[in-house]
């Protein structure tokens, strides 16, 4: 039996049922990923940051290796910058 049902609007929009939102822990502004698995489509909560974003922060154009503290500081600065306007 299905967890819940949704109807697709003429614009292709879908409302996420309350049971599904609660189960995934999502709310306004959350990003969902849609993935294909054979003849099924899987919807899941997207990760906060893509691997590309993490790589860009950790391995910027500055040459040389970084200490753990430098990496942590870089991640914190990026998070602050990303969320400054919210």
Buried (B, 14 or more C-beta within 10 A) or exposed (E): EEEEEEEEEEEEEEEBBEEBBEEBEBEEEEEBEEEEEEEEEEBEBEEEBEEEEBEBBEEEEEEEEBEEEEBEEBBEEBEEEEEEEE
